[in-house]
Amino acid sequence: MKVILGIVLIFLVLMVTDDYTEQRQDMVERQILSRGITDAETISAMMKVPRHLFVPDDMRSQAYFDYPLPIGYGQTISQPYIVALMTSSLQLEGNETVLEIGTGSGYQAAVLAEIVHHVYTIEIVPELAQRAEAVLKDLEYSNVTVRNADGYFGWEENGPYDAVMITAAVDHIPPPLVSQLREDGRLILPLGNPLYYQALTLVEKRNGELFTRHVCDVQFVPLTGFAQGQHVEEDLDTTGEKAEEENADEKERAEPGGYTLCSPAVVLLVLAGAVIILWAFSSRTLSK
């Protein structure tokens, strides 16, 4: 039923078109629906938000491609699939107040704003915060508020939040963000070594305890600011956090900026390499 509703929403959105509508439709069909994301609200939001307006002008032709893009200051706009995956994982219903840590280009905030009541988003780089705020204002996202600050400490005066999304890698869950998360709220983040691969982790707060679930493997740019000076190794057993069992059949690897290696081209390269190795080995054996 969700798949059918999602497809219907896509066609309704297509009634209002721009020069990039076909590219957005192709992005949703090939990169999102084909990978199992069927949440109707997420699909509708990904079809509506003009991703090309959030990337540098010289990269607009690549805006809807299946990989992240640099936006300056060592930051990126995440792969479309990762944006959709993180959004759908929060299981948003529409009346939530969401805190985003790491505004970046403002694209993720816009996607969230299409679904929820209000988005508070924090960006530590002043230039990115100003740029994102300007684009969001031009697109009339009145339910997004941007702040230039260190997101590690959250935005206490507007909490508690129904959901929190961290869009940069950190090796622990920042305590201030946990305290600002509403009971029964959800938090999603790339958790692990900021300089290597991380586990995209969904955290649920129930009765004051944190329950975590692994979503997939990813690689994001590091969360800067106070988080870079912290090296906390959290033991989920000793801190009261309880890891729930993961039933995923496969884990996806990732590249910088929130990117998963799901591309058929990667699979073909691996297969080609295997064939070459086998051919070389066979040739060597026959020559003996």
C-alpha positions as CSV (number, residue, x, y, z in Angstrom):
1,M,0.0,0.0,0.0
2,K,2.8,2.4,0.9
3,V,4.5,1.7,-2.5
4,I,1.3,2.5,-4.4
5,L,0.7,5.6,-2.4
6,G,4.3,6.7,-3.0
7,I,3.9,6.3,-6.8
8,V,0.6,8.2,-6.8
9,L,2.4,11.1,-4.9
10,I,5.1,11.1,-7.4
11,F,2.7,11.6,-10.3
12,L,0.9,14.3,-8.4
13,V,4.1,16.2,-7.8
14,L,5.0,15.9,-11.5
15,M,2.0,18.0,-12.3
16,V,4.1,21.0,-11.1
17,T,7.2,20.7,-13.2
18,D,10.5,22.5,-13.7
19,D,13.6,21.8,-15.9
20,Y,14.9,19.2,-13.3
21,T,11.6,17.3,-12.7
22,E,12.6,14.4,-14.8
23,Q,16.0,14.1,-13.1
24,R,14.3,14.1,-9.7
25,Q,11.9,11.5,-10.8
26,D,14.7,9.3,-12.1
27,M,16.6,9.9,-8.8
28,V,13.6,8.7,-6.8
29,E,12.9,5.7,-8.9
30,R,16.5,4.4,-9.5
31,Q,18.2,5.5,-6.2
32,I,15.4,5.4,-3.6
33,L,12.4,3.2,-4.5
34,S,14.7,0.6,-6.0
35,R,16.6,0.3,-2.7
36,G,13.5,-0.4,-0.7
37,I,12.5,3.0,0.7
38,T,8.7,3.2,0.4
39,D,7.8,5.8,3.0
40,A,5.3,8.0,1.1
41,E,6.2,11.3,3.0
42,T,9.9,10.8,2.3
43,I,9.3,10.0,-1.4
44,S,7.1,13.0,-1.8
45,A,9.6,15.3,-0.2
46,M,12.5,14.0,-2.3
47,M,10.4,14.7,-5.4
48,K,9.5,18.2,-4.3
49,V,12.8,19.7,-3.1
50,P,14.9,21.2,-5.9
51,R,18.2,19.7,-5.0
52,H,20.0,21.5,-7.8
53,L,19.5,24.9,-5.9
54,F,21.4,23.6,-2.9
55,V,24.7,22.7,-4.8
56,P,27.3,25.1,-6.3
57,D,26.3,26.5,-9.7
58,D,29.1,24.6,-11.6
59,M,27.8,21.3,-10.2
60,R,24.1,21.6,-11.0
61,S,24.3,19.1,-13.8
62,Q,25.4,16.5,-11.2
63,A,22.9,17.5,-8.5
64,Y,20.7,14.4,-8.9
65,F,23.5,11.9,-9.4
66,D,24.0,8.9,-7.1
67,Y,26.9,10.4,-5.0
68,P,27.6,13.3,-2.6
69,L,29.0,16.7,-3.9
70,P,31.4,19.2,-2.3
71,I,29.8,22.4,-1.1
72,G,32.9,24.1,0.1
73,Y,34.7,24.5,3.5
74,G,35.4,20.7,3.6
75,Q,31.7,19.8,3.7
76,T,29.4,17.9,1.3
77,I,25.8,17.5,0.3
78,S,24.9,13.9,1.0
79,Q,24.0,11.3,-1.6
80,P,20.3,11.4,-2.2
81,Y,19.7,7.9,-1.0
82,I,21.3,8.7,2.4
83,V,19.1,11.7,2.8
84,A,16.1,9.6,2.1
85,L,17.3,6.8,4.3
86,M,18.0,9.0,7.3
87,T,14.6,10.8,6.8
88,S,12.5,7.7,6.5
89,S,14.3,6.0,9.5
90,L,12.9,8.7,11.8
91,Q,9.4,7.5,11.0
92,L,8.0,11.1,10.9
93,E,4.3,11.7,10.9
94,G,4.1,15.4,10.2
95,N,3.5,17.2,13.6
96,E,7.1,16.8,14.9
97,T,9.7,19.4,15.8
98,V,13.1,18.2,14.6
99,L,16.6,19.3,15.4
100,E,19.3,18.9,12.7
101,I,23.0,19.1,13.5
102,G,25.0,20.1,10.5
103,T,22.9,22.3,8.1
104,G,25.5,22.2,5.3
105,S,23.8,23.1,2.1
106,G,20.3,23.2,3.7
107,Y,19.0,20.4,1.5
108,Q,18.3,17.9,4.3
109,A,16.6,20.6,6.3
110,A,14.3,21.3,3.3
111,V,13.4,17.6,2.9
112,L,12.5,17.5,6.6
113,A,10.6,20.7,6.4
114,E,8.3,19.2,3.7
115,I,7.2,16.6,6.3
116,V,7.4,18.1,9.8
117,H,6.0,21.1,11.7
118,H,9.3,22.8,12.3
119,V,13.0,22.2,11.7
120,Y,15.7,23.8,13.9
121,T,19.1,23.4,12.2
122,I,22.6,24.3,13.4
123,E,25.7,24.9,11.2
124,I,29.1,25.7,12.7
125,V,30.5,27.2,9.5
126,P,29.2,30.8,9.3
127,E,29.4,31.0,5.5
128,L,27.4,27.8,5.0
129,A,24.8,28.8,7.6
130,Q,24.3,32.1,5.8
131,R,24.1,30.5,2.4
132,A,21.7,27.8,3.5
133,E,19.5,30.3,5.3
134,A,19.3,32.4,2.1
135,V,18.4,29.5,-0.1
136,L,15.7,28.2,2.3
137,K,14.3,31.7,2.6
138,D,14.2,32.1,-1.2
139,L,12.3,28.8,-1.4
140,E,9.9,30.0,1.3
141,Y,10.6,27.4,3.9
142,S,9.2,29.4,6.8
143,N,9.2,26.4,9.1
144,V,13.1,26.2,9.1
145,T,15.2,28.1,11.5
146,V,19.0,28.2,11.0
147,R,21.5,29.0,13.6
148,N,25.3,29.4,13.4
149,A,26.7,27.6,16.4
150,D,28.4,24.4,17.6
151,G,25.7,21.7,17.1
152,Y,27.3,19.4,19.8
153,F,25.4,21.4,22.5
154,G,22.1,21.4,20.6
155,W,19.5,24.2,20.9
156,E,18.0,23.8,24.4
157,E,15.5,26.6,24.4
158,N,13.5,25.1,21.5
159,G,13.5,21.5,22.9
160,P,12.6,18.9,23.7
161,Y,12.6,17.6,20.2
162,D,10.6,14.7,18.7
163,A,13.6,13.8,16.5
164,V,17.2,14.7,16.2
165,M,19.4,14.1,13.1
166,I,23.2,14.5,13.1
167,T,24.6,14.7,9.6
168,A,28.3,14.5,10.5
169,A,30.4,11.7,12.0
170,V,31.0,11.5,15.7
171,D,32.4,8.7,17.9
172,H,29.8,9.0,20.6
173,I,26.3,10.3,21.1
174,P,26.5,13.9,22.4
175,P,24.9,13.9,25.9
176,P,23.3,17.4,25.4
177,L,21.4,16.0,22.4
178,V,20.2,13.0,24.3
179,S,18.8,15.3,27.1
180,Q,17.1,17.5,24.5
181,L,15.4,14.5,22.9
182,R,11.8,13.9,23.9
183,E,10.8,10.7,25.6
184,D,9.9,8.2,22.8
185,G,11.9,10.3,20.4
186,R,14.3,9.1,17.8
187,L,17.8,10.2,17.0
188,I,19.8,9.2,13.9
189,L,23.6,9.7,13.4
190,P,26.7,8.3,11.8
191,L,28.3,6.8,14.9
192,G,32.0,5.7,14.9
193,N,35.5,6.8,14.0
194,P,35.1,10.2,12.2
195,L,38.2,9.4,10.1
196,Y,37.0,6.0,8.9
197,Y,33.7,4.3,8.4
198,Q,30.8,4.7,10.7
199,A,27.5,2.9,11.5
200,L,24.4,4.8,10.7
201,T,22.6,4.3,14.0
202,L,19.0,4.8,15.0
203,V,18.6,5.6,18.7
204,E,15.2,5.5,20.5
205,K,14.7,7.0,23.9
206,R,12.3,4.9,26.1
207,N,11.8,5.4,29.8
208,G,15.1,7.3,30.0
209,E,17.1,4.5,28.3
210,L,18.6,4.5,24.9
211,F,18.0,1.6,22.5
212,T,20.1,1.5,19.3
213,R,19.8,-0.2,16.0
214,H,22.3,-0.4,13.2
215,V,21.0,0.8,9.9
216,C,23.9,0.5,7.5
217,D,27.6,1.4,7.2
218,V,28.4,4.9,6.0
219,Q,31.2,7.5,5.8
220,F,30.5,11.1,6.7
221,V,32.7,14.1,7.2
222,P,33.6,14.6,10.9
223,L,31.4,16.7,13.3
224,T,33.7,19.7,14.0
225,G,33.9,21.9,17.0
226,F,33.7,20.6,20.6
227,A,33.1,17.0,19.3
228,Q,36.6,16.9,17.8
229,G,38.2,17.2,21.2
230,Q,36.1,14.4,22.7
231,H,37.2,10.8,22.5
232,V,34.5,8.9,24.3
233,E,34.3,5.2,23.9
234,E,30.8,4.3,24.9
235,D,30.0,0.8,26.2
236,L,26.3,0.3,25.5
237,D,26.1,-2.4,28.2
238,T,27.6,-0.3,31.0
239,T,25.8,2.9,30.1
240,G,22.3,1.4,30.1
241,E,22.0,1.5,26.3
242,K,20.6,-1.8,24.8
243,A,21.5,-2.7,21.3
244,E,18.6,-4.3,19.4
245,E,19.2,-7.2,17.0
246,E,19.6,-6.2,13.4
247,N,17.9,-8.3,10.8
248,A,19.4,-6.8,7.7
249,D,20.7,-9.4,5.2
250,E,23.5,-7.2,3.9
251,K,25.5,-4.2,5.0
252,E,26.4,-1.4,2.7
253,R,29.8,0.3,2.6
254,A,30.1,4.0,2.1
255,E,32.2,6.9,0.7
256,P,32.8,10.4,2.1
257,G,29.8,12.6,2.6
258,G,27.1,10.0,3.3
259,Y,27.5,7.7,0.3
260,T,26.8,4.0,0.0
261,L,28.4,1.7,-2.5
262,C,25.2,0.3,-4.1
263,S,26.1,1.3,-7.7
264,P,26.0,-1.4,-10.3
265,A,29.2,0.0,-11.7
266,V,31.0,-0.9,-8.6
267,V,29.8,-4.5,-8.8
268,L,30.9,-4.7,-12.4
269,L,34.3,-3.4,-11.6
270,V,34.7,-6.0,-8.8
271,L,33.5,-8.8,-11.1
272,A,35.9,-7.7,-13.9
273,G,38.8,-7.7,-11.5
274,A,37.9,-11.2,-10.4
275,V,37.8,-12.4,-14.0
276,I,41.2,-10.9,-14.8
277,I,42.7,-12.6,-11.7
278,L,41.2,-16.0,-12.7
279,W,42.4,-15.6,-16.3
280,A,45.9,-14.7,-15.2
281,F,46.0,-17.7,-12.8
282,S,44.7,-20.1,-15.5
283,S,47.2,-18.9,-18.0
284,R,50.0,-19.4,-15.6
285,T,48.8,-22.9,-14.7
286,L,48.5,-24.0,-18.4
287,S,52.0,-22.6,-19.2
288,K,53.7,-24.9,-16.6
